[in-house]
Amino acid sequence: MCALTVALIAQDGLKTNVHLVLVPTTVTDKKGNLIDGLHEDDFVVTDDGVRQKVHMDTSDTVLAPVSLVVLVQSSGISEPALARIRLVGAMIQPVVIGQRGQAAVIAYDTDVRTYQEFTSDAGKIRAAFENIVAHTIKRAKLIDAAIEGMKMLETRPENYRRIMIVMGESRDRGSRHKLAEAVEMAQRAGVVIYSLTYSAQGEAWSSSSENDPSMPGDADYIGAIGELARLGKANDADAFAKATGGRHLSFLKLGSLEAAVSRTGEEIHSQYLLSFAPLETKNAGLHHIEVHVAKVPDAVVRARPGYWPEK
């Protein structure tokens, strides 16, 4: 459930391990402007409808560092966009992961290839982007690549925020794994996914509501995604972003891609890092999380919509 295990001193003087559910939360107004200055008491967090006692990490020195996996579509059909994507590798370290973070780079087409293991070296990250080459024309195994990236993120320390950025088309082309499987894995690992995509229609980068559509059955979104996938109508980029508390932005030209990367980095470093110790429950399945800001009723809040308890 992407929980941080901490040792607390009980009343009898003995230490006890407590699992904390991490809930990175982005708060904006209706125009998309980030809202800062909120405090712990401003947030209402519920777990399956039950309000939780929330802690907010406010210290810049202990704020959880970022572990990032970037997925880049490398099929031949994406070559025009890939030429732009190669140029933004230099932005990843200063804009997205920061000095204390680490990033890995994966490319996907008919195969899934790791171009760079986790590193904090900006030069290695930039070189990995520049070295990505296009292979098969149309195959793009986005879901298989996402699962490979999540396996890498699961190895990161518990106190790291686990982020994935997808740069490619909105839909999968030929993966062996299913969308619902990948979504559940992301939820279990606590991975937040940001999708930066291009479209055949050439839509420019936008933060409008159409890039963050609601999905049917939010409280049971895994079932909803599975149903959409069976109908062949699933937009995988939207599904990943919606189901993990991330965001889906589209780009056309280099400037709009740079803007999307910058916006993603800004959001990651402006998040409120909330956490709570879940109460005992008989629900061994998916728990539904809701986050509200009591004093700003019109605020737009994005956070992970659920978690799976420890097995």
C-alpha positions in Angstrom: 0.0 0.0 0.0 3.1 2.2 -0.2 3.1 2.6 3.6 5.9 4.0 5.6 6.7 1.8 8.6 7.5 3.9 11.7 8.3 2.9 15.3 6.2 4.4 17.9 6.5 4.2 21.7 3.4 2.7 23.3 2.2 3.5 26.8 3.9 0.4 28.2 7.2 1.7 26.9 7.5 -0.9 24.1 8.1 0.0 20.5 5.5 -0.9 18.0 5.6 -0.7 14.2 2.9 1.2 12.5 2.1 1.3 8.8 1.3 4.8 7.5 -0.5 5.2 4.2 1.2 8.0 2.3 -1.2 10.3 0.4 0.6 13.0 -1.7 -2.1 15.6 -2.5 -2.2 18.3 -5.1 -4.6 21.2 -4.5 -5.6 23.8 -7.1 -8.3 26.3 -7.8 -10.7 25.8 -10.7 -8.3 27.6 -13.0 -5.5 25.1 -12.2 -3.5 27.5 -10.0 -1.7 25.7 -7.1 -3.0 26.5 -3.7 -0.3 26.7 -1.0 -0.3 27.6 2.7 -2.7 24.9 3.8 -2.3 23.2 7.2 -2.8 19.8 8.5 -6.2 20.7 10.0 -7.5 22.0 6.7 -7.6 18.4 5.2 -10.4 15.9 5.7 -9.2 12.4 4.7 -11.5 9.4 4.8 -10.7 5.7 4.5 -13.8 3.8 3.3 -15.9 6.7 4.6 -14.3 6.8 8.0 -12.4 10.0 8.8 -8.7 9.5 9.7 -6.3 11.4 11.9 -4.0 13.0 9.4 -0.3 14.0 9.6 1.3 16.4 7.2 5.0 16.5 6.6 6.0 20.2 6.6 9.7 19.9 6.9 11.8 20.6 3.8 14.6 18.6 5.2 12.6 15.4 5.7 10.2 15.6 2.8 10.2 12.3 1.0 12.5 12.3 -2.0 11.3 11.3 -5.4 11.9 8.0 -7.2 10.9 8.4 -10.8 10.6 6.0 -13.7 10.1 7.6 -17.1 8.5 5.5 -19.8 9.2 6.7 -23.4 7.4 5.2 -26.4 10.0 4.3 -29.0 8.0 2.8 -31.9 8.6 4.2 -35.3 5.2 5.8 -35.5 6.2 8.0 -32.6 9.5 9.3 -34.2 8.4 12.9 -34.7 7.4 13.1 -31.0 10.4 11.1 -30.0 12.7 13.7 -31.5 11.1 16.2 -29.1 11.2 13.9 -26.1 14.9 13.3 -26.5 15.4 17.0 -25.8 13.7 17.1 -22.4 15.9 14.6 -20.7 18.0 17.5 -19.3 14.9 18.7 -17.5 14.3 15.6 -15.4 16.9 16.1 -12.7 16.5 19.9 -12.0 12.7 20.1 -12.6 11.2 16.8 -11.5 13.4 14.7 -9.1 15.5 17.5 -7.6 18.9 17.1 -5.9 17.8 14.2 -3.6 15.7 12.2 -6.1 16.6 9.5 -8.5 15.3 8.5 -12.0 15.3 5.5 -14.3 14.4 5.5 -18.0 12.6 2.8 -19.9 11.7 2.8 -23.6 8.9 0.6 -25.1 7.8 -0.6 -28.5 7.5 -4.3 -29.3 10.0 -4.8 -26.4 10.6 -3.1 -23.1 14.1 -1.8 -22.7 15.8 -0.2 -19.6 18.1 2.6 -20.9 19.1 3.8 -17.4 18.8 2.3 -13.9 18.0 4.6 -11.0 20.5 7.5 -10.8 20.7 11.0 -9.5 23.3 11.9 -12.2 21.7 14.5 -14.5 24.2 13.7 -17.3 23.3 10.0 -17.3 19.6 10.7 -17.4 20.0 13.2 -20.3 22.2 10.6 -22.2 19.5 7.9 -21.7 16.9 10.1 -23.4 19.3 11.0 -26.2 20.1 7.4 -26.9 16.6 6.1 -27.3 16.0 4.9 -30.9 12.8 3.9 -32.7 12.3 0.2 -33.5 9.1 -1.4 -34.7 6.6 0.8 -36.5 3.4 0.5 -34.5 3.8 -1.7 -31.5 3.9 0.1 -28.2 3.6 -2.1 -25.1 2.7 0.7 -22.7 1.0 -1.5 -20.1 3.9 -4.0 -20.1 6.4 -1.1 -19.7 4.3 0.3 -16.8 4.4 -3.0 -15.0 8.2 -3.2 -15.5 8.6 0.3 -14.2 6.4 -0.5 -11.1 8.6 -3.5 -10.3 11.6 -1.2 -10.3 9.8 1.3 -8.1 8.8 -1.4 -5.6 12.6 -1.8 -4.8 12.9 1.9 -3.7 13.0 2.8 0.0 9.7 3.1 1.8 10.1 6.8 2.5 10.5 7.7 -1.2 7.6 9.0 -3.3 7.1 6.7 -6.2 6.3 8.5 -9.5 6.0 7.4 -13.1 5.9 9.7 -16.1 4.6 8.2 -19.4 5.7 10.0 -22.7 3.9 8.5 -25.6 0.5 7.8 -27.1 -2.6 7.5 -25.0 -3.3 3.9 -25.8 -1.5 0.7 -25.5 -0.5 -1.3 -28.7 0.0 -5.0 -28.0 0.8 -5.5 -24.3 0.6 -9.0 -22.8 -0.6 -7.6 -19.5 -4.1 -6.1 -18.9 -4.9 -2.5 -17.8 -6.7 -3.6 -14.7 -3.7 -5.7 -13.6 -1.4 -2.7 -14.0 -3.7 -0.3 -12.2 -4.0 -2.7 -9.2 -0.2 -3.0 -9.1 0.2 0.7 -9.2 -2.2 1.1 -6.3 -0.4 -1.6 -4.2 3.0 0.0 -4.8 1.7 3.5 -4.2 2.8 4.8 -7.7 1.4 8.1 -9.0 1.4 8.2 -12.8 1.6 11.4 -14.9 0.8 10.8 -18.6 2.3 13.3 -21.1 0.9 12.3 -24.5 0.5 13.4 -28.1 -2.5 12.7 -30.3 -3.0 12.1 -34.0 -5.2 15.2 -34.0 -2.2 17.3 -32.8 -3.8 18.8 -29.8 -1.6 21.4 -28.0 -0.7 21.0 -24.4 -3.7 21.8 -22.2 -4.7 21.5 -18.6 -8.4 21.7 -19.3 -10.9 19.3 -17.8 -11.0 17.1 -20.9 -7.4 16.0 -20.1 -8.5 14.8 -16.7 -11.9 13.2 -17.4 -13.8 11.5 -14.7 -14.3 7.7 -14.9 -17.4 5.8 -14.2 -17.6 4.2 -10.8 -14.7 6.1 -9.1 -15.4 4.2 -5.9 -14.8 1.0 -7.8 -12.5 2.3 -10.5 -10.6 -1.0 -11.0 -13.8 -2.7 -12.0 -14.7 0.3 -14.2 -11.3 0.2 -15.9 -11.6 -3.5 -16.5 -15.0 -3.0 -18.1 -13.7 -0.2 -20.4 -10.8 -2.4 -21.4 -13.1 -5.3 -22.3 -15.1 -2.9 -24.5 -11.9 -1.8 -26.2 -12.6 1.9 -25.3 -10.1 2.4 -22.6 -7.8 5.4 -22.8 -4.9 4.0 -20.9 -3.2 7.3 -20.2 -6.4 8.7 -18.6 -7.0 5.5 -16.7 -3.5 5.5 -15.2 -3.6 9.1 -14.2 -7.1 9.0 -12.8 -6.6 5.8 -10.8 -3.4 6.9 -9.1 -4.0 10.6 -8.4 -1.7 11.8 -11.2 -2.5 13.9 -14.3 -2.9 13.5 -18.0 -1.5 16.4 -20.2 -1.0 16.4 -23.9 1.6 18.0 -26.1 2.3 18.8 -29.8 5.4 20.9 -30.1 8.6 21.0 -28.0 7.4 24.1 -26.1 4.2 22.4 -25.0 6.1 19.3 -23.9 8.6 21.4 -21.9 5.6 23.1 -20.3 4.0 19.8 -19.4 7.3 18.5 -17.8 7.6 21.8 -15.9 4.0 21.6 -14.7 4.5 18.0 -13.6 7.6 18.9 -11.7 5.9 21.9 -10.1 3.0 19.8 -8.9 5.2 17.1 -7.5 7.2 19.6 -5.5 4.1 21.5 -4.4 2.2 18.5 -3.1 1.0 18.2 0.5 2.5 15.0 1.9 -0.3 13.6 4.0 -0.3 10.3 5.8 -2.4 8.3 8.2 -2.3 5.1 10.2 -5.3 3.0 9.0 -7.6 1.7 11.7 -8.3 -2.0 12.0 -10.9 -3.2 9.5 -12.2 -6.4 8.1 -11.8 -5.1 4.5 -8.8 -7.0 3.1 -9.4 -5.6 -0.4 -9.2 -2.1 -1.9 -9.8 0.8 0.5 -11.3 3.9 -1.0 -9.6 7.2 0.0 -11.2 10.6 -0.3 -9.5 13.9 0.4 -11.2 17.3 0.9 -10.1 20.7 1.9 -12.7 22.0 4.4 -12.0 25.7 4.2 -11.8 25.8 0.4 -14.9 24.1 -0.9 -14.3 24.9 -4.5 -10.7 23.5 -4.4 -9.8 20.8 -6.9 -8.0 18.0 -5.0 -6.1 15.2 -6.6 -4.8 12.3 -4.5 -4.5 8.6 -4.7 -8.1 7.3 -4.7 -7.4 4.1 -2.9 -4.8 1.7 -1.4 -4.5 -2.0 -0.6 -3.8 -3.1 3.0 -0.6 -5.0 3.8 -0.9 -8.8 3.2 
